[in-house]
Amino acid sequence: MRQRPLSLIQDDLVDYEKAMEQMTDLVGRRQRDERPDTLWLLSHPQVYTIGRRTPEQHLPDPSHGIPVVSTGRGGQLTYHGPGQLVGYLIVKLGEDEGIVDYVREVELRLVRALGALGIPAERRDTPPGSELLTGVWTAETGRKIVSIGMRQSRGVTSHGFALNVEGDLTPWNWAVACGMPEVDMTSLNRETHTSPATGAMDRVRAAVAEAFEAA
């Protein structure tokens, strides 16, 4: 894995659509070489986001009251909410790299971060003809703990990953996550059998930042 130090931005709870506006600005500035490669860590209020290929039958029942927002990233439906760490990656790729190459790198860096937090994890290759297995999965229980959806424009990446730390997992069950009806979404707390604890999110942020060489 190549060295790729990133500039770190950190926020707490940011409305999804406002975050998209800021991310678009960061991408434009990176395309013009006005800022360095960047990792932006934050969380969102409850929202479902859908990719360009998300079937209508995968959407949640509107009665749950959680908004659904279309997005330009790859991947399918994802849930965001408090207690989840979102990372947006604004990175200029090398001439020898494509977005798929970088997504593999993102998976491996998140595997490293989870290992540092005591959660053995793995990325998975997608069998021919199957739904994409992009993301990170727990090695011992086989549950999905990180969702990843990215794109690139003029050589610069955008969007990123969502790591479930300590939030309510119930909303994942109200829709079809990641295009996989049988997927079992999990969190750091579920895997370690702990309740939300003071400082837990800070520890996860630090581990993720270190794994991405972000400061």
C-alpha positions as CSV (number, residue, x, y, z in Angstrom):
1,M,0.0,0.0,0.0
2,R,1.5,3.4,-1.0
3,Q,2.1,6.1,1.5
4,R,-0.7,8.7,1.2
5,P,-0.8,11.3,4.0
6,L,-4.0,13.2,4.3
7,S,-5.2,16.5,5.8
8,L,-7.7,15.8,8.5
9,I,-11.0,17.8,9.0
10,Q,-13.2,16.8,11.9
11,D,-16.8,17.8,12.6
12,D,-19.6,16.3,14.8
13,L,-23.2,16.1,13.5
14,V,-23.6,17.8,10.0
15,D,-26.8,17.7,7.9
16,Y,-26.3,15.5,4.9
17,E,-27.2,17.9,2.2
18,K,-25.0,20.7,3.8
19,A,-22.2,18.2,3.9
20,M,-22.6,17.4,0.2
21,E,-22.3,21.1,-0.5
22,Q,-19.1,21.4,1.4
23,M,-17.7,18.2,-0.1
24,T,-18.4,19.5,-3.6
25,D,-16.4,22.6,-2.7
26,L,-13.5,20.5,-1.3
27,V,-13.4,18.4,-4.5
28,G,-13.3,21.5,-6.7
29,R,-10.5,22.9,-4.6
30,R,-8.5,19.7,-4.8
31,Q,-9.0,19.5,-8.6
32,R,-7.5,22.9,-8.8
33,D,-4.7,21.9,-6.4
34,E,-5.8,24.5,-3.9
35,R,-5.8,22.1,-1.0
36,P,-4.2,18.7,-0.2
37,D,-5.7,15.2,-0.1
38,T,-8.3,15.2,2.7
39,L,-10.1,13.0,5.1
40,W,-13.2,14.6,6.6
41,L,-14.6,12.8,9.6
42,L,-18.2,13.6,10.8
43,S,-21.6,12.1,11.5
44,H,-25.1,12.8,10.1
45,P,-28.6,13.0,11.5
46,Q,-30.8,10.1,10.4
47,V,-31.0,9.7,6.6
48,Y,-31.0,7.0,4.0
49,T,-28.9,7.7,0.9
50,I,-29.3,5.8,-2.3
51,G,-27.0,5.3,-5.3
52,R,-27.9,5.3,-9.0
53,R,-28.7,1.6,-9.1
54,T,-30.9,1.3,-6.0
55,P,-34.2,-0.4,-6.8
56,E,-37.4,1.2,-5.6
57,Q,-38.3,-2.0,-3.6
58,H,-35.2,-1.6,-1.5
59,L,-36.4,1.8,-0.1
60,P,-37.7,2.1,3.5
61,D,-41.4,2.5,4.4
62,P,-41.9,6.3,4.6
63,S,-43.9,5.9,7.8
64,H,-40.6,5.6,9.7
65,G,-40.0,9.3,9.0
66,I,-36.4,9.1,7.9
67,P,-35.6,11.0,4.7
68,V,-34.3,9.4,1.6
69,V,-31.7,11.3,-0.5
70,S,-30.4,10.5,-3.9
71,T,-26.6,10.8,-4.2
72,G,-24.1,10.5,-7.0
73,R,-21.8,8.0,-5.4
74,G,-21.5,4.3,-6.3
75,G,-23.2,1.6,-4.3
76,Q,-26.7,1.2,-3.2
77,L,-28.8,2.1,-0.1
78,T,-27.0,3.1,3.0
79,Y,-28.2,4.4,6.4
80,H,-26.6,7.2,8.3
81,G,-27.3,8.3,11.9
82,P,-25.8,9.4,15.2
83,G,-23.3,7.0,16.6
84,Q,-21.9,6.2,13.1
85,L,-18.6,7.6,11.9
86,V,-18.6,8.9,8.3
87,G,-15.4,9.6,6.4
88,Y,-15.4,11.5,3.2
89,L,-12.2,11.1,1.1
90,I,-11.1,13.9,-1.3
91,V,-8.0,12.4,-2.9
92,K,-6.3,13.0,-6.2
93,L,-5.5,9.6,-7.7
94,G,-2.3,8.8,-9.5
95,E,-2.3,8.3,-13.3
96,D,-1.9,4.6,-12.7
97,E,-5.0,4.4,-10.3
98,G,-8.7,4.1,-10.8
99,I,-11.5,4.4,-8.3
100,V,-11.7,0.6,-7.8
101,D,-8.1,0.5,-6.9
102,Y,-8.6,3.2,-4.3
103,V,-11.7,1.6,-2.8
104,R,-9.6,-1.5,-2.2
105,E,-7.1,0.6,-0.4
106,V,-9.8,2.2,1.7
107,E,-11.1,-1.2,2.7
108,L,-7.6,-2.3,3.8
109,R,-7.0,0.8,5.8
110,L,-10.3,0.4,7.6
111,V,-9.4,-3.3,8.3
112,R,-6.2,-1.9,9.9
113,A,-8.2,0.6,12.0
114,L,-10.7,-2.0,13.2
115,G,-7.8,-4.4,14.1
116,A,-6.3,-1.6,16.3
117,L,-9.7,-1.4,18.0
118,G,-9.8,-5.1,18.7
119,I,-12.1,-6.1,15.9
120,P,-10.6,-8.6,13.4
121,A,-12.0,-7.6,10.0
122,E,-11.7,-8.3,6.3
123,R,-12.5,-7.1,2.9
124,R,-14.2,-9.5,0.4
125,D,-13.9,-10.3,-3.3
126,T,-17.2,-10.3,-5.2
127,P,-18.1,-13.6,-6.9
128,P,-19.0,-13.3,-10.6
129,G,-22.7,-12.3,-11.0
130,S,-23.1,-11.3,-7.3
131,E,-24.0,-8.0,-5.7
132,L,-20.8,-6.0,-5.0
133,L,-19.3,-7.0,-1.6
134,T,-17.6,-3.6,-1.3
135,G,-17.1,-2.7,2.4
136,V,-15.6,-4.3,5.5
137,W,-16.9,-7.4,7.3
138,T,-16.1,-8.8,10.8
139,A,-13.9,-11.8,10.5
140,E,-15.4,-13.7,13.4
141,T,-19.1,-13.1,13.0
142,G,-19.3,-12.4,9.2
143,R,-21.3,-9.2,9.7
144,K,-20.9,-6.0,7.7
145,I,-19.5,-3.1,9.8
146,V,-18.4,-0.6,7.2
147,S,-20.3,0.5,4.0
148,I,-18.3,2.2,1.2
149,G,-19.6,4.2,-1.7
150,M,-17.3,6.4,-3.8
151,R,-16.9,8.1,-7.1
152,Q,-14.2,10.1,-9.0
153,S,-14.4,13.2,-11.1
154,R,-11.5,14.6,-13.0
155,G,-9.2,12.3,-11.1
156,V,-10.4,13.3,-7.6
157,T,-12.4,11.0,-5.3
158,S,-15.5,11.9,-3.3
159,H,-17.9,10.4,-0.8
160,G,-16.4,7.6,1.2
161,F,-17.3,5.2,4.1
162,A,-19.6,4.8,7.0
163,L,-18.4,2.9,10.1
164,N,-21.0,1.8,12.6
165,V,-19.7,2.5,16.1
166,E,-22.4,2.8,18.7
167,G,-25.7,4.0,17.1
168,D,-29.1,2.3,16.8
169,L,-28.9,-0.4,14.2
170,T,-32.7,-0.8,13.9
171,P,-33.1,1.5,10.8
172,W,-30.9,-0.8,8.8
173,N,-33.7,-3.4,9.1
174,W,-36.3,-1.1,7.6
175,A,-34.7,-1.1,4.1
176,V,-32.4,-3.3,2.0
177,A,-28.9,-2.2,2.8
178,C,-26.2,-2.4,0.1
179,G,-28.4,-4.3,-2.3
180,M,-28.3,-7.4,-0.1
181,P,-31.5,-8.5,1.6
182,E,-29.8,-10.9,3.9
183,V,-26.9,-8.7,5.1
184,D,-26.5,-8.4,8.8
185,M,-25.3,-4.9,9.7
186,T,-23.3,-4.6,12.9
187,S,-21.4,-2.0,15.0
188,L,-18.3,-1.8,17.1
189,N,-20.5,-2.0,20.3
190,R,-22.4,-5.0,19.0
191,E,-19.2,-6.9,18.3
192,T,-17.6,-6.1,21.6
193,H,-20.8,-6.6,23.6
194,T,-20.6,-3.1,25.2
195,S,-23.0,-0.2,25.7
196,P,-22.2,3.3,24.3
197,A,-19.3,4.6,26.4
198,T,-17.9,8.1,26.9
199,G,-14.9,8.6,24.6
200,A,-15.7,5.5,22.3
201,M,-16.2,7.6,19.2
202,D,-13.1,9.6,19.9
203,R,-11.0,6.4,20.1
204,V,-12.5,5.2,16.8
205,R,-11.8,8.6,15.1
206,A,-8.2,8.4,16.3
207,A,-7.7,4.9,15.0
208,V,-9.3,5.7,11.6
209,A,-7.2,8.9,11.3
210,E,-4.0,6.9,12.0
211,A,-4.9,4.2,9.5
212,F,-5.3,6.9,6.8
213,E,-2.2,8.8,7.8
214,A,-4.4,11.8,8.4
215,A,-3.3,14.7,10.6
